[in-house]
């Protein structure tokens, strides 16, 4: 009987939500007689006024709007003071405030997410007040004390925000936390390694559950760009290291071949070596492999070697494809995620390097005609 009643109440709730398809925001604003209160939608790119009312002596108001397709942000604005809140469904949210401390000391009910957003905003406003108190006229000790207080407040704020994010990365409070600023500087940034996990948690969750939502696309693209930027920076450092050693050395590679025997690139020094990063899964692999075979057949007896690093995803496919090749081909257990792809700054496949007999890197990505000329020169 109890189960049946629970189901009935749930169905009634769903039916009511679908029937009205609205949400409501109401409450009172004290000491604001005659002032205009604006109800606004806070979009990703712009803020839109949805409704407004002139407050009477008792300060009561009530607004309604269509339920958003995705959880979204809305605002109450009194002159330049703003209260931000979140709407997830056809809710009825109550916000009571007063004119003097409208943006901070208000009471919200009916939305747990909006309560969390209030705490996040109050915390950031406190940090901003501390930052505003800094000025160049202070002596060093006073300035250092205020900076220490700001750093402590930021640390406490981020710990609170991190808990909110980890509790529910799909919530609007988590999204809101990622985009908070002090002095136009984001407190969380996916470009900062210590913040990236939290930004990525929100981005992944939004993208998984709401892939078509513009906010999901925005934060997901931001995190992806940060990851790519970090990867490029690492690759540049690795390539700079190779460039520094150009003419004097190389980064050694030690990986197992198809027979699970470790093969060292360094063991081939004394020959002219083509270091080749490629994958047999590529469409052009057959033609490319035939071109490598022609080089190997023509120059191997004169001291030419090919040391090939496979970035194939599928190990069995790689084993089958390399069954009859005459040169050395190795593969990391991590496949395309091998650290040597980073060390040699590999961004495209195939990518090759030519080394002379002393182990000096001569060039990168010669075309086959130029490659033949270079091999002839250094043999």
VMD Tcl script that draws the C-alpha trace (Angstrom):
set ca {
  {0.00 0.00 0.00}
  {2.84 2.40 0.97}
  {4.69 1.63 -2.27}
  {1.53 2.29 -4.25}
  {1.05 5.66 -2.55}
  {4.69 6.63 -3.23}
  {4.26 5.81 -6.92}
  {1.02 7.82 -7.04}
  {2.70 10.86 -5.47}
  {5.62 10.62 -7.91}
  {3.28 10.36 -10.89}
  {1.23 13.29 -9.62}
  {4.42 15.33 -9.25}
  {5.56 14.49 -12.78}
  {2.12 15.22 -14.19}
  {1.98 18.56 -12.40}
  {5.43 19.48 -13.68}
  {4.53 18.63 -17.28}
  {1.16 20.36 -17.02}
  {2.46 23.70 -15.77}
  {5.95 23.54 -17.29}
  {6.76 26.69 -15.32}
  {8.91 27.71 -12.41}
  {8.14 30.43 -9.89}
  {10.30 32.83 -7.92}
  {8.73 34.83 -5.09}
  {9.51 36.51 -1.79}
  {9.95 39.92 -0.22}
  {12.53 42.70 -0.39}
  {12.44 44.90 2.70}
  {13.14 48.65 2.68}
  {12.77 48.89 -1.09}
  {9.45 50.71 -1.45}
  {9.04 52.11 -4.96}
  {12.18 50.51 -6.35}
  {12.17 48.33 -9.49}
  {13.03 44.65 -9.11}
  {14.13 42.92 -12.30}
  {13.92 39.21 -13.04}
  {16.58 38.19 -15.58}
  {17.93 35.17 -17.41}
  {21.71 34.96 -17.12}
  {22.76 33.30 -20.37}
  {26.17 32.17 -21.50}
  {26.71 35.26 -23.67}
  {24.12 37.79 -22.51}
  {21.67 38.66 -19.75}
  {18.01 39.12 -20.72}
  {15.28 40.86 -18.71}
  {12.29 38.50 -18.39}
  {10.03 40.58 -16.15}
  {10.03 43.40 -13.59}
  {7.88 44.87 -10.85}
  {7.81 47.99 -8.74}
  {8.06 46.99 -5.12}
  {5.38 48.19 -2.72}
  {5.66 48.91 1.00}
  {5.57 45.22 1.99}
  {8.19 44.43 -0.69}
  {6.47 41.28 -1.98}
  {7.04 40.03 -5.53}
  {6.30 36.97 -7.66}
  {7.66 36.03 -11.08}
  {7.16 33.01 -13.28}
  {8.86 31.73 -16.41}
  {9.01 28.68 -18.66}
  {11.00 25.82 -17.24}
  {14.42 25.74 -18.97}
  {15.34 22.78 -21.16}
  {18.59 22.46 -19.21}
  {19.45 23.67 -15.69}
  {20.17 27.38 -16.02}
  {21.01 30.57 -14.18}
  {18.70 33.48 -13.36}
  {19.04 36.75 -11.48}
  {17.09 39.18 -9.36}
  {18.45 42.69 -9.80}
  {17.79 45.70 -7.59}
  {19.53 48.73 -9.13}
  {23.12 47.33 -9.46}
  {22.79 44.65 -6.77}
  {22.31 41.11 -8.02}
  {21.19 37.76 -6.61}
  {22.09 34.77 -8.80}
  {20.13 31.54 -8.48}
  {19.69 28.30 -10.38}
  {16.62 26.60 -11.82}
  {16.71 22.87 -12.51}
  {13.06 22.11 -13.19}
  {9.55 23.44 -12.49}
  {10.51 24.66 -9.06}
  {9.04 27.18 -6.66}
  {11.92 29.17 -5.17}
  {11.58 31.74 -2.43}
  {14.14 34.49 -1.91}
  {13.74 37.02 0.89}
  {16.15 39.95 1.05}
  {16.55 43.53 2.15}
  {17.56 46.53 0.09}
  {20.77 47.36 1.95}
  {22.46 43.94 1.71}
  {20.46 42.63 -1.22}
  {23.29 40.71 -2.97}
  {24.65 38.95 0.11}
  {22.33 38.64 3.11}
  {19.31 36.99 1.56}
  {17.51 33.78 2.43}
  {16.75 31.25 -0.31}
  {14.59 28.14 -0.04}
  {13.35 25.57 -2.53}
  {16.70 25.13 -4.29}
  {19.72 23.46 -2.69}
  {21.84 24.46 -5.68}
  {20.93 28.12 -5.21}
  {21.94 27.94 -1.54}
  {25.35 26.61 -2.62}
  {25.67 29.38 -5.20}
  {24.91 31.93 -2.46}
  {27.74 30.54 -0.30}
  {30.14 30.61 -3.23}
  {29.22 34.21 -4.08}
  {29.51 35.39 -0.47}
  {32.95 33.81 -0.24}
  {34.19 35.44 -3.45}
  {32.77 38.83 -2.44}
  {34.76 38.57 0.78}
  {37.94 37.81 -1.19}
  {37.20 40.75 -3.50}
  {36.78 43.08 -0.50}
  {40.17 41.96 0.81}
  {41.71 42.52 -2.62}
  {40.14 45.99 -2.90}
  {41.73 46.95 0.41}
  {45.22 46.54 -1.05}
  {46.88 49.75 -2.18}
  {50.34 50.92 -3.15}
  {50.55 53.32 -0.20}
  {50.82 50.52 2.34}
  {54.16 49.64 3.87}
  {55.62 46.22 3.02}
  {54.61 44.49 6.26}
  {50.97 45.63 6.04}
  {50.79 44.70 2.37}
  {52.26 41.24 3.02}
  {49.76 40.68 5.84}
  {46.84 41.54 3.58}
  {48.19 39.36 0.77}
  {48.50 36.47 3.24}
  {44.88 37.03 4.30}
  {43.77 36.97 0.64}
  {45.68 33.76 -0.02}
  {44.14 32.15 3.06}
  {40.65 33.20 1.98}
  {41.20 31.88 -1.55}
  {42.43 28.56 -0.17}
  {39.35 28.23 2.07}
  {37.06 29.20 -0.80}
  {38.57 26.65 -3.16}
  {38.29 23.89 -0.58}
  {34.58 24.66 -0.23}
  {34.17 24.80 -4.02}
  {36.03 21.52 -4.46}
  {33.65 19.79 -2.04}
  {30.66 21.13 -3.97}
  {32.17 19.98 -7.27}
  {33.01 16.49 -6.02}
  {29.60 16.13 -4.37}
  {27.80 16.67 -7.67}
  {29.89 17.77 -10.70}
  {26.73 17.92 -12.82}
  {25.12 20.62 -10.67}
  {24.92 24.28 -11.63}
  {26.72 25.10 -8.38}
  {29.73 23.10 -9.58}
  {29.61 24.87 -12.94}
  {29.24 28.26 -11.21}
  {32.28 27.54 -9.00}
  {34.51 26.92 -12.02}
  {33.74 30.34 -13.50}
  {34.09 32.55 -10.41}
  {36.54 35.45 -10.62}
  {38.39 37.91 -8.40}
  {39.74 41.00 -10.18}
  {38.76 39.38 -13.50}
  {40.98 36.38 -12.74}
  {39.41 32.91 -12.59}
  {39.89 31.14 -9.27}
  {39.78 27.79 -11.08}
  {41.60 27.26 -14.37}
  {41.98 24.06 -16.40}
  {45.37 25.43 -17.46}
  {46.50 24.99 -13.85}
  {47.30 21.34 -13.13}
  {46.00 21.53 -9.56}
  {42.61 22.79 -10.82}
  {42.28 20.70 -13.97}
  {40.79 17.63 -12.29}
  {37.90 19.69 -10.89}
  {37.30 21.52 -14.18}
  {37.45 18.20 -16.03}
  {34.99 16.57 -13.62}
  {32.40 19.27 -14.34}
  {33.13 19.30 -18.09}
  {32.88 15.50 -18.38}
  {29.70 15.32 -16.33}
  {27.95 18.11 -18.26}
  {29.07 16.64 -21.58}
  {27.91 13.14 -20.63}
  {24.44 14.12 -19.45}
  {23.76 17.25 -21.53}
  {25.99 17.06 -24.64}
  {23.86 19.51 -26.68}
  {23.75 22.18 -23.97}
  {25.77 25.29 -24.90}
  {27.29 25.43 -21.41}
  {28.40 21.79 -21.72}
  {30.06 22.51 -25.05}
  {31.72 25.63 -23.68}
  {33.33 24.09 -20.61}
  {34.23 20.86 -22.44}
  {36.02 22.83 -25.18}
  {37.83 24.89 -22.54}
  {39.18 21.82 -20.74}
  {40.16 20.13 -24.02}
  {42.06 23.24 -25.07}
  {43.91 23.25 -21.75}
  {44.88 19.61 -22.19}
  {46.06 20.23 -25.75}
  {47.99 23.33 -24.69}
  {49.71 21.40 -21.92}
  {50.55 18.57 -24.32}
  {51.99 21.01 -26.86}
  {54.11 22.62 -24.17}
  {55.48 19.24 -23.12}
  {56.15 18.32 -26.73}
  {57.94 21.62 -27.32}
  {60.17 21.07 -24.30}
  {60.96 17.56 -25.53}
  {61.68 18.79 -29.05}
  {63.81 21.66 -27.74}
  {65.84 19.07 -25.90}
  {66.37 17.17 -29.14}
  {67.27 20.40 -30.92}
  {69.81 21.24 -28.23}
  {71.38 17.86 -28.80}
  {71.19 18.13 -32.58}
  {74.60 17.23 -33.89}
  {75.74 15.84 -30.54}
  {73.20 13.23 -29.47}
  {69.68 11.80 -29.40}
  {67.12 10.37 -27.00}
  {67.59 6.64 -26.72}
  {64.62 4.30 -27.15}
  {64.39 0.86 -25.57}
  {61.29 -1.18 -26.44}
  {60.37 -4.81 -27.23}
  {60.04 -6.03 -30.81}
  {57.52 -8.54 -32.20}
  {59.43 -11.39 -30.53}
  {59.29 -9.54 -27.19}
  {63.05 -8.92 -27.33}
  {64.16 -5.50 -26.10}
  {65.81 -3.53 -28.88}
  {67.84 -0.42 -28.17}
  {68.11 2.37 -30.67}
  {71.63 2.97 -29.34}
  {72.71 -0.51 -30.44}
  {72.37 0.57 -34.08}
  {74.77 3.51 -33.79}
  {77.46 3.14 -36.44}
  {74.83 2.89 -39.14}
  {72.75 5.53 -40.87}
  {69.39 5.10 -39.12}
  {65.87 6.05 -40.07}
  {63.87 6.45 -36.84}
  {60.31 5.98 -37.99}
  {57.15 6.59 -35.93}
  {54.16 5.13 -37.73}
  {51.14 2.83 -37.41}
  {50.12 -0.10 -39.58}
  {46.48 0.82 -38.94}
  {46.83 3.92 -41.12}
  {45.20 3.88 -44.57}
  {48.46 4.79 -46.31}
  {50.40 2.13 -44.40}
  {50.67 -0.37 -47.29}
  {52.21 2.11 -49.75}
  {54.39 3.59 -47.02}
  {55.67 0.17 -45.98}
  {56.56 -0.69 -49.59}
  {58.55 2.56 -49.84}
  {60.42 1.70 -46.63}
  {61.11 -1.79 -47.99}
  {62.64 -0.29 -51.14}
  {64.96 1.86 -49.03}
  {65.93 -1.03 -46.79}
  {66.59 -3.38 -49.72}
  {68.70 -0.79 -51.55}
  {70.84 0.50 -48.67}
  {70.85 -2.04 -45.84}
  {74.01 -3.87 -46.95}
  {75.83 -0.53 -47.03}
  {75.00 0.26 -43.40}
  {71.43 1.56 -43.41}
  {68.96 0.55 -40.68}
  {65.32 1.29 -39.97}
  {64.28 1.52 -36.32}
  {60.50 1.73 -36.41}
  {58.27 2.60 -33.43}
  {54.69 1.41 -33.86}
  {51.90 3.57 -32.46}
  {49.22 1.03 -33.35}
  {46.33 0.69 -30.91}
  {45.83 -3.01 -31.60}
  {48.78 -5.18 -30.60}
  {47.59 -8.28 -32.46}
  {47.12 -6.29 -35.66}
  {50.66 -4.93 -35.27}
  {52.10 -8.42 -34.72}
  {50.34 -9.72 -37.82}
  {51.40 -6.73 -39.94}
  {55.08 -6.93 -38.96}
  {55.40 -10.69 -39.36}
  {57.48 -10.42 -42.56}
  {59.19 -7.05 -42.39}
  {63.03 -7.25 -42.38}
  {63.80 -4.21 -40.22}
  {63.38 -3.62 -36.49}
  {59.93 -2.58 -35.35}
  {59.17 -2.05 -31.65}
  {56.02 -1.21 -29.75}
  {55.33 0.12 -26.26}
  {52.80 -1.74 -24.09}
  {50.98 1.60 -23.97}
  {50.71 1.65 -27.75}
  {50.20 5.22 -29.00}
  {50.59 6.57 -25.47}
  {54.28 5.72 -25.33}
  {56.44 8.34 -23.64}
  {58.77 8.30 -26.64}
  {56.07 9.88 -28.82}
  {56.19 12.82 -26.44}
  {59.99 12.80 -26.27}
  {60.23 13.09 -30.05}
  {57.33 15.56 -30.32}
  {55.19 13.31 -32.51}
  {51.96 15.01 -33.57}
  {51.41 13.37 -36.98}
  {51.98 9.92 -38.44}
  {54.16 8.88 -40.04}
  {57.03 11.01 -38.69}
  {60.65 10.08 -39.29}
  {64.13 11.25 -38.32}
  {67.40 10.47 -40.08}
  {70.52 9.92 -37.96}
  {74.09 9.72 -39.18}
  {76.58 7.03 -38.12}
  {77.59 9.01 -35.00}
  {74.04 9.31 -33.70}
  {73.45 12.89 -34.79}
  {69.91 13.76 -35.91}
  {70.27 15.15 -39.41}
  {66.69 15.98 -40.35}
  {63.02 15.31 -39.72}
  {60.36 14.24 -42.21}
  {62.29 14.13 -45.46}
  {60.25 13.22 -48.53}
  {61.45 9.90 -50.00}
  {63.39 11.56 -52.83}
  {65.27 13.82 -50.43}
  {65.63 10.94 -48.01}
  {67.46 8.84 -50.63}
  {69.86 11.70 -51.34}
  {70.57 12.14 -47.62}
  {71.11 8.41 -47.08}
  {73.53 8.34 -50.03}
  {75.39 11.32 -48.57}
  {75.85 9.89 -45.07}
  {76.47 6.20 -45.85}
}
mol new
graphics top color blue
foreach p $ca { graphics top sphere $p radius 0.5 }
foreach p [lrange $ca 0 end-1] q [lrange $ca 1 end] { graphics top cylinder $p $q radius 0.2 }
display resetview
